[in-house]
């Protein structure tokens, strides 16, 4: 059903889950709610800053998040995707929240709600690089 995308109503602050289980976010308040829920559940969070115009984001969507090993590693992780496609106040605030220069940027946030800043991934990586960083982060806690 290729035209199904056009049957929905107005996009909300949180859209339907994106491919590979990511929750698309377009508003800072939606990010705050998701992070608070993850912290309450003592859950790890992967935050993937994304934009439609970001070629590397699309490559990573297919080659990293489409990899079965990555999907397995992220099974019990809350995976969030702030969409900064549009240049507007909400996108700027989403980027400024963690001083992100632009997509693709991946944040690893622990169950305590604190970003593991030294483990941040900026720029395009492949599945092996992502898994290496992810596993290193999990070992450190």
Buried (B, 14 or more C-beta within 10 A) or exposed (E): EEEEEEEEEEEEBBBEEBEBBBBBBBBBEBBEBBBEEBBEEEBBBBBBBBBEEBEBBBBBBEBBBEBEEBBEBBEEBBBBBBBBBEEEEBBEBBBEBBEBEEBBBBBBBBBEEEBBEEBBBBEBBEBEEBBEBBEEBBEEE
